[in-house]
């Protein structure tokens, strides 16, 4: 199968292609992806620029119909597209199907937002004058998405952009073009005017700067690494271009002495190792108080060793492979660093399976302290470290001792500590007796400090990025 660029309402032929392989079985080639040129990106920007005014002028009902149709098809095809996602990215089949369903739900939610018009009509402080406060589309929005959620993250950027009247250019991660291609193919049949949605596939280091630097692009929404995000922020700032960034996390899960041990182990197992730990919201630092530390670690190790690691399409698999060889090597290198720094590494072995893929066992690093690199830098794999602390106050201090601030969790039966933690954890999202990963599609997503920059994604809060506020005065 060919994963092609979609520009100005046309699927483009290309001679520059790259093979897309299944991380569970590198002999399984899903298809071949286009490698866009600078000329392709220029054409996509021009198409979006031309289409933006037409789409901005559509009625709420027209936008609703497009988004609702896309959501319905995603939900109807969740098993088929979930299988594609799992072959492409390496998530378990259940996770792949669940992600496609979430993408469908996102489109359905923002279809509703098309009809939930918000604004204010106010009286001026001057007699005889009325004031209307409304929202207008930003215009052309560049969307740069990562490989770890190859259909959900494009959905939660495209859907609000379209709902609020913008034209978009989607640049997906080069590892996972298949899901983006499938999503745009669905949108191409919903009645969208040509040029409203454009798909440009290729290397981010080559295409990203073109998207960011072009004055015809009014805003950039990016999800990816911290170094890349900082570079995008600087480039957009120099051009006074609206920017939204979702970057890394080094998320703490605090486990207090009074926690329900079963609840704590379940939450940490899920948060640290599901989706192969390839989530920016993963529980990568487990901050555990002295009274429960030994029991918690023993129970977690037992559950960790019992996880079935295997082919993403095997229904018994609980943890799939790393996305590619580079990510696997990075995971293993961090275990070497942790051991050299004095941590004890449990698990984390490279695994062989019936098919050649990028498999490793989940890993827990015990005996660490907050200053170690394993507790400072994002690994982005099935690796969690344990930090032993004296009490709640020490746990909170360690939890906040990071340049990141995306998600934070606490396991406790104390209402006092749960309430205090929700108020004082330096994170954009806080979980009590739940995994740090896993958020609803109708509420805001985002963090503090080095994890996020700009307004929140998802829910009604998405309007802050995808629109501008207009204040109009009328003399009666």
ChimeraX attribute file (.defattr): number of C-alpha atoms within 10 A of each C-alpha:
attribute: neighborCount
match mode: 1-to-1
recipient: residues
	/A:1	10
	/A:2	18
	/A:3	27
	/A:4	23
	/A:5	28
	/A:6	25
	/A:7	24
	/A:8	22
	/A:9	17
	/A:10	13
	/A:11	15
	/A:12	14
	/A:13	12
	/A:14	15
	/A:15	9
	/A:16	12
	/A:17	17
	/A:18	16
	/A:19	13
	/A:20	24
	/A:21	22
	/A:22	26
	/A:23	28
	/A:24	29
	/A:25	19
	/A:26	15
	/A:27	12
	/A:28	15
	/A:29	15
	/A:30	18
	/A:31	17
	/A:32	18
	/A:33	26
	/A:34	22
	/A:35	20
	/A:36	22
	/A:37	17
	/A:38	12
	/A:39	10
	/A:40	19
	/A:41	23
	/A:42	15
	/A:43	17
	/A:44	27
	/A:45	28
	/A:46	17
	/A:47	23
	/A:48	28
	/A:49	22
	/A:50	17
	/A:51	23
	/A:52	24
	/A:53	17
	/A:54	16
	/A:55	25
	/A:56	21
	/A:57	10
	/A:58	11
	/A:59	12
	/A:60	19
	/A:61	12
	/A:62	17
	/A:63	26
	/A:64	22
	/A:65	18
	/A:66	22
	/A:67	27
	/A:68	23
	/A:69	20
	/A:70	28
	/A:71	27
	/A:72	16
	/A:73	15
	/A:74	25
	/A:75	20
	/A:76	14
	/A:77	14
	/A:78	22
	/A:79	18
	/A:80	13
	/A:81	23
	/A:82	26
	/A:83	21
	/A:84	23
	/A:85	30
	/A:86	26
	/A:87	27
	/A:88	28
	/A:89	29
	/A:90	32
	/A:91	33
	/A:92	30
	/A:93	25
	/A:94	19
	/A:95	20
	/A:96	31
	/A:97	23
	/A:98	17
	/A:99	23
	/A:100	31
	/A:101	24
	/A:102	23
	/A:103	27
	/A:104	28
	/A:105	23
	/A:106	29
	/A:107	29
	/A:108	23
	/A:109	23
	/A:110	29
	/A:111	27
	/A:112	19
	/A:113	21
	/A:114	22
	/A:115	15
	/A:116	10
	/A:117	11
	/A:118	10
	/A:119	12
	/A:120	10
	/A:121	13
	/A:122	12
	/A:123	13
	/A:124	14
	/A:125	9
	/A:126	8
	/A:127	9
	/A:128	10
	/A:129	13
	/A:130	16
	/A:131	16
	/A:132	15
	/A:133	14
	/A:134	16
	/A:135	17
	/A:136	15
	/A:137	24
	/A:138	22
	/A:139	25
	/A:140	29
	/A:141	33
	/A:142	26
	/A:143	25
	/A:144	24
	/A:145	27
	/A:146	21
	/A:147	20
	/A:148	23
	/A:149	22
	/A:150	27
	/A:151	30
	/A:152	25
	/A:153	26
	/A:154	23
	/A:155	25
	/A:156	22
	/A:157	25
	/A:158	26
	/A:159	28
	/A:160	29
	/A:161	27
	/A:162	28
	/A:163	27
	/A:164	26
	/A:165	27
	/A:166	29
	/A:167	32
	/A:168	30
	/A:169	27
	/A:170	26
	/A:171	27
	/A:172	27
	/A:173	21
	/A:174	20
	/A:175	22
	/A:176	27
	/A:177	29
	/A:178	29
	/A:179	25
	/A:180	26
	/A:181	23
	/A:182	16
	/A:183	23
	/A:184	21
	/A:185	15
	/A:186	15
	/A:187	19
	/A:188	22
	/A:189	11
	/A:190	15
	/A:191	12
	/A:192	19
	/A:193	15
	/A:194	20
	/A:195	28
	/A:196	29
	/A:197	29
	/A:198	28
	/A:199	28
	/A:200	26
	/A:201	30
	/A:202	23
	/A:203	16
	/A:204	18
	/A:205	9
	/A:206	12
	/A:207	21
	/A:208	20
	/A:209	13
	/A:210	17
	/A:211	27
	/A:212	25
	/A:213	15
	/A:214	13
	/A:215	13
	/A:216	16
	/A:217	24
	/A:218	21
	/A:219	24
	/A:220	25
	/A:221	23
	/A:222	26
	/A:223	23
	/A:224	19
	/A:225	17
	/A:226	19
	/A:227	11
	/A:228	16
	/A:229	24
	/A:230	15
	/A:231	12
	/A:232	22
	/A:233	22
	/A:234	12
	/A:235	16
	/A:236	19
	/A:237	12
	/A:238	10
	/A:239	14
	/A:240	12
	/A:241	17
	/A:242	18
	/A:243	24
	/A:244	23
	/A:245	28
	/A:246	27
	/A:247	24
	/A:248	27
	/A:249	33
	/A:250	29
	/A:251	29
	/A:252	36
	/A:253	34
	/A:254	31
	/A:255	30
	/A:256	27
	/A:257	21
	/A:258	13
	/A:259	19
	/A:260	16
	/A:261	19
	/A:262	11
	/A:263	15
	/A:264	24
	/A:265	25
	/A:266	16
	/A:267	23
	/A:268	30
	/A:269	22
	/A:270	21
	/A:271	27
	/A:272	33
	/A:273	27
	/A:274	23
	/A:275	26
	/A:276	29
	/A:277	27
	/A:278	22
	/A:279	23
	/A:280	26
	/A:281	27
	/A:282	34
	/A:283	31
	/A:284	32
	/A:285	28
	/A:286	27
	/A:287	27
	/A:288	27
	/A:289	22
	/A:290	16
	/A:291	15
	/A:292	17
	/A:293	18
	/A:294	13
	/A:295	11
	/A:296	21
	/A:297	17
	/A:298	12
	/A:299	15
	/A:300	20
	/A:301	17
	/A:302	12
	/A:303	13
	/A:304	22
	/A:305	14
	/A:306	10
	/A:307	17
	/A:308	14
	/A:309	22
	/A:310	27
	/A:311	30
	/A:312	29
	/A:313	20
	/A:314	13
	/A:315	11
	/A:316	15
	/A:317	17
	/A:318	22
	/A:319	26
	/A:320	31
	/A:321	30
	/A:322	27
	/A:323	26
	/A:324	19
	/A:325	14
	/A:326	10
	/A:327	17
	/A:328	19
	/A:329	13
	/A:330	14
	/A:331	21
	/A:332	19
	/A:333	13
	/A:334	18
	/A:335	24
	/A:336	14
	/A:337	14
	/A:338	22
	/A:339	17
	/A:340	10
	/A:341	15
	/A:342	14
	/A:343	21
	/A:344	17
	/A:345	19
	/A:346	17
	/A:347	17
	/A:348	18
	/A:349	14
	/A:350	13
	/A:351	14
	/A:352	12
	/A:353	13
	/A:354	9
	/A:355	15
	/A:356	16
	/A:357	25
	/A:358	27
	/A:359	28
	/A:360	24
	/A:361	24
	/A:362	27
	/A:363	24
	/A:364	26
	/A:365	23
	/A:366	20
	/A:367	14
	/A:368	21
	/A:369	19
	/A:370	18
	/A:371	12
	/A:372	14
	/A:373	15
	/A:374	27
	/A:375	25
	/A:376	16
	/A:377	16
	/A:378	21
	/A:379	25
	/A:380	25
	/A:381	29
	/A:382	29
	/A:383	30
	/A:384	28
	/A:385	25
	/A:386	26
	/A:387	23
	/A:388	23
	/A:389	22
	/A:390	13
	/A:391	15
	/A:392	18
	/A:393	12
	/A:394	14
	/A:395	25
	/A:396	22
	/A:397	14
	/A:398	21
	/A:399	27
	/A:400	17
	/A:401	17
	/A:402	20
	/A:403	16
	/A:404	25
	/A:405	27
	/A:406	29
	/A:407	30
	/A:408	32
	/A:409	31
	/A:410	31
	/A:411	27
	/A:412	21
	/A:413	15
	/A:414	13
	/A:415	10
	/A:416	9
	/A:417	17
	/A:418	19
	/A:419	11
	/A:420	12
	/A:421	23
	/A:422	17
	/A:423	11
	/A:424	13
	/A:425	20
	/A:426	24
	/A:427	24
	/A:428	19
	/A:429	21
	/A:430	24
	/A:431	20
	/A:432	20
	/A:433	22
	/A:434	20
	/A:435	28
	/A:436	29
	/A:437	25
	/A:438	14
	/A:439	13
	/A:440	11
	/A:441	18
	/A:442	16
	/A:443	13
	/A:444	18
	/A:445	21
	/A:446	22
	/A:447	28
	/A:448	19
	/A:449	15
	/A:450	19
	/A:451	25
	/A:452	25
	/A:453	19
	/A:454	17
	/A:455	20
	/A:456	22
	/A:457	26
	/A:458	24
	/A:459	19
	/A:460	16
	/A:461	16
	/A:462	23
	/A:463	22
	/A:464	14
	/A:465	23
	/A:466	29
	/A:467	19
	/A:468	13
	/A:469	13
	/A:470	11
	/A:471	12
	/A:472	10
	/A:473	14
	/A:474	10
	/A:475	10
	/A:476	7
